[in-house]
Amino acid sequence: MEKKYKISLEFTEPAFKRLDEINKLAGTTSNATTIRNALRVYDWFLQQKEKGNVVQVVDGNIINEISFIF
């Protein structure tokens, strides 16, 4: 069994409401699950940045390159 660690996070009211909205959009009821998933996405973006890759969003015929600000 993998060892687990417990952390405590503080959110402003708007940030906590946004987390709740993201839970609903993702179909999850667990803040922990949503935050773990967000960390996976953040990790993926950081890996792409480290490799020098470009991330794009395609909207119909419009292609927008995403700049990493973190």
N, C-alpha and C positions, 0 to 999 in steps of 0.2 A: 504494500500500500504506500502510495506517495505521501510524503510529509506535507502537511498544509500549514500555512501561516495566516494569521489573522491580522488585518490592519484596520485602522480607523481613519475615516476620511471626513473632512468638513466641507460642506457645500453651502453656498449662498442660497437663498430661496429661489432666485431665478434659475440657478444651475441645477438645483434639485428638481425643480419642475421640468426642466429640459431632460434630465435623466429619466423622469417618469414618462415623458413623451416618447423618448427613444425606446424605452421598454415596450410601450404600446406598439410603436411602429415595427419593432423587431419581434413582437409576439412573445416576449419574455415577461416574467413576473419577478425575476430576481435581479436586484441591482448588481450583485456580484457577477452574475452571468453576463450582463450587459457590459460591465467594466472589463471583464476578462476578454470579451470579444473585441472591445475597443482597443485594448492593448495589443491584441493580435494584429489588427489593422494598422495601428501606429508602428508596430515592429516591422510589418511588411513595407510600409512607406519608407521607413528609415533604411531598410536594406536596399530598396530601389535607389534611394539617394546616394548611398555609399557606393553602389555599383556604377553610378553615373547614368542610370536609366532615366527615361522621361515617361511621365504618366500623362495620359490625355483623356479628356472627356469628349465623347462624340455625341453631338446633338443634331441628328439628321445629317446634313452635309457640312455642318460646322464642327471643326476640330479645335478644341482649346487645350493648350498645354498647361499642366498644373505646376506651379512653382512651389517648391518646398520652403516654408518660412520658419521651420523649426530645425 
